[in-house]
Amino acid sequence: MAKLHIKKGDNVMVIAGNHKGSSGRVLYVDVKKQRAIVEGINLVSKHTRPSADNPKGGIIKQEAPVHISNLMVIDKTGKPTRIGRKKNEKTGKSVRYSKKTGEVIK
């Protein structure tokens, strides 16, 4: 499986679809399906039955997955950027960096 340009905890911007232009933090990444759940993006209404956790039941809003091709990582300048990979000179490990500014993304 190929490595993805998005990780859990990244700040991303939606570049295509109904929520184009909005941004949020990645909560979960599904590598097999190439989808990510972003905080506050692609909210759907889900009907729930009464349970111990939710005694009243009803309709709740929750995030639905978005395909990762519709997301771009936001760098420190606050703008979306492409992600590249290079080896760190000190450790020899692969690190992600912003193609726009060249800075390493944690």
N, C-alpha and C positions, 0 to 999 in steps of 0.2 A: 504494500500500500504506500502511496506517495505521502510525503509530509505536507501538512497544510500550512498556510501562511497565517492562520488565526489560532490563538490559544485561549484557554479559559483565563478570564481576568483582563483581557485586552479591551481597550476602548476602540470601538469600531463605528463606522458610518455606513449607512445603507446607501448604495449607489444606484439601485434599480428596484422597481416594484412600487407598491402602494405607499410605502413608508420612506421613499427616497428623500435623502437629506437629513433624516433624523439619526441620532447617535445614541449609543448606550454601551454598557459593559457586558461582555460575553459571560454567561452563566454556565453553559455546557456546550461541548462540541462532540458531535457524533461523527467519528472518522469514517465509518463504513458508508453511511448515507450522505456524507459531506454536507452536513447541516449543523447549524449552531442556534442556540437559544440566546437571544439578546434581551437584556432587561428593558422593559417598557416598549418593546417593538413587536409588531404583529400580534396584538392582543386578540384573543378569541373568547367567546362566551361559552362556558361549559356548565351544563346542568348537573347538579349533584343531588344525590339522595341524602336524607338525614342519616348521620352516623355519629359515633362517639366524638369525633373531632369537630364535626359541624352538625349540631343537633337540629338546626332548622332546615338544613339543605338549601336549595335555591340555585341561583345562577351566580357563578363566579367568573371573573376575568383572569385569564392566564396567558403567558407567552407561548406562541407556537414557533416551531423551528423555521429558520430562514436558510436558504442555500448559501454556502460560503462564497460563491461567485458573485453574490450581490452585496458583499461586505468588503470594506477596506479598513485597514488599521489606521488609527489617528496617531500621529507622532507628537512630539512636545510642542510643535508650533501650532497645533490644533487643526491641522489640515490632513485629509486622507493621503496616504502614500502607499506606494508599492513596497513589497518586502523582498529583500535579497538575503542570501546566506553566504557567510564567509567564515574562515577559520580564525579563531582568536590566537594572536601570536604567543601570548603567555601560556595559555592552557592547552591549545591545540584543538579545542572543541568548536563545533559549529555554532555560530551565533547569528541571530536575525538582526538586520540593520535596515534603516530607512533609505530607500533609493533617492528620496528628495534631498535629505539633509546629510546622509551618511552616518548618522548617529546609531549606536547599538540600542536595540529595543529589548528591554528586560522582559 
